[in-house]
């Protein structure tokens, strides 16, 4: 028998024709990543310093981007279908990538017509500028970055983490002045000290009234100017999120509390131990606490157990006194032992406690003790219904002690509390 008969197999009949809308839906489901453009402080990692940031969502985004890149390389037809998803999220990690991106956007804009309905920048919803190194011409990199901003009319999320040593400490005003998404931009955040000047930042805030998430320190930097800005759309406010608040002049901080911020419902607050009486803990919760429904507390520095316990006691006493509408508390700490320091009382409406421990490893003994603490928390807070782990690292650490975990889950179910993983599913 000749082997040639195996070389050519019958070609299967053509698959039924699917309209482009169906293919678009299929591609969307294949590349979907949750939490990319929503005001979720746990998925966007907004308001967090680099040391406390959860990098798992970013890794998921990168894998999704690889899938998108593979889809556009299938054929010209697939490129047309998949390119809107390829450029939804852009991560600029190195200075040498800035100019090629700008050139690509310029060529795409020139090619609009025929099969190309919109330039690639039209589809971009999120841009992370994480420039960890520069080219030989750092000023040209920043100028090109400013030109890129003019090609992003539908941008929703814009973050800056510029650490390259050749870049100036002050972000060029051209970058902010070139932003062309006044009606769609919702989130702007700076994770490093490469910040815009006060004048450039003030003008930017005045021209973008629809922002939904800002850093308290970023607002206060514009405080040297008259209170002519409105933050009626602001939903998420971050406190202590970039640098110690004592470095901000006191008169700027006083101006911050003159804003009503009527739409604020979520806040992130970084726990720190300090004898500085100027830290506005009480004023924060007195002014805006009654409106909050979600509050995230982060241990930003690796302080001693005694210092953290003191900070938690002071903070939770203010929360209990003023945050009557609070429904969810997110707690981010460095180690599992930090969860055992203080068992606070929550406001009566709190039904969900979200926990993320930066160091994910946990012993069997600590796992057993952890559920003892959860029972104590439930006794002090009868309204608590759900405890969720926000990090897959924490979930995997607990699952290494399957027997202790299973026993703990049974105890919590009997107590009326559901333990969830980072996907929001019941842990098992």
Secondary structure, DSSP 4 states (H G I P E B T S, - for coil): --GGGGTSPPPPPPPPP--HHHHHHHHHHHT--TTSSS--HHHH-TT--GGG---HHHHHHHHHHHHHHHHHTS-HHHHHHHHHHHTSEEEE-STHHHHHHHHHHHHHHHT-BTTB-S-GGGG--EEEE---S--S-HHHHHHHHHHHHTT-TT--EEEE----TTS-SEEPHHHHHT---TTT--EEEE-SS-EE-HHHHHHHHHH-TT--EEEHHHHHHTTTS-S----TT--EEEES-SS-GGGS-HHHHHHHTT---TT--EEEEEE-----TT--HHHHHHHHGGG-SEEEEEE-S---HHHHHHHHHHHHHHHHHH-TT--EEEEEESSGGGGGS--PPPPTT--EEEEEESS----HHHHHHHHHHHHHHHHH-TT--EEEE--HHHHHHHHTSHHHHHHHHHHHHHTT-EEE-TTSSBP-
